[in-house]
Amino acid sequence: MGRRMHCLMLLFGLALTGCSAQVASTPTAPLPADRVVFQVMAGGGLLPPVVYVLESPSLVIHGDGRIVTAQGSTHGTVPARYVVARVEPMMVATFVAGVEASGLVGAATDFGRPDVTDLDVTMVTVHGDNGPATAGAYALYQQFESRLSSTQRANRDALRSLIEQARALAGDAARTAFTPDQVTVFELDPGLDSVPATVAWPGPAPTSFLRTASRSRWVACGVLTGQDAGSLYQAALNNPGAGWLVLGTKRILAVNPMPGNKE
């Protein structure tokens, strides 16, 4: 608990001294329970199609105190694995209020753009009492930042610090394995992968929930909820490449529990 409060004090110090004229006020009520109030997601760059559709956030904080953290990479050929911790909702509300007051997370903050290609963009979103706001920093890696301005480098350092403070918010709270109550399934052109499928599709018939998509990265997508979502996610964790046998025919069906804005 002490470490978490220290992080909150650091964040409120940022709000009062650096990035904004706003003063962080102490919230009087929790934020809506099911709202995603803070999220970190890195995506984009030159990626294979199956990795692209399986990209998901590395950190998601809900208003009711749930903190969902990725265990390992969120850029792979299987869905990301997560654990869930719970903290007091008012602690989350206080953290979010400090983020909003800092002024760091928003379209107006200048993070610059390093002169390097085909890397990812780190997107940080906050949604408290002031409505949703997002900051995006391309190639958020210090080794590429030497030619940026001092202000841009300082903003990037502040964003990295904010992400670490958010990760530390869970402190020593107990972790449990994440089971989604909803997943999005993306179907890709099977010609993109020559590896034969050997695992039978464990979900409902794809024709029962997939809809044709106009996006070039996938040919169809659909959403599954409830028990189907949880069991399908567990099966997908052990099937790299997302190739499945459906009535004897190979289909690439990538299962993503948190696809961001790809839906």
Secondary structure, DSSP 8 states (H G I E B T S, - for coil): -HHHHHHHHHHHHHHHHTS-S------SS---TTSEEEEEEEE-SS--HHHHHH---SEEEETTSEEEEESS-SSSSS---EEEEE--HHHHHHHHHHHHHHT-SSTTS-----S--S--EEEEEEEETTEEEEEEEES--GGG-TTS-HHHHHHHHHHHHHHHHHHHTTTT---EE---SEEEEEEE-GGG--S---SB--SS-GGGT-EE---TT-SEEEEEETHHHHHHHHHHTT-TT-EEEETTEEEEEEEES--GGG-
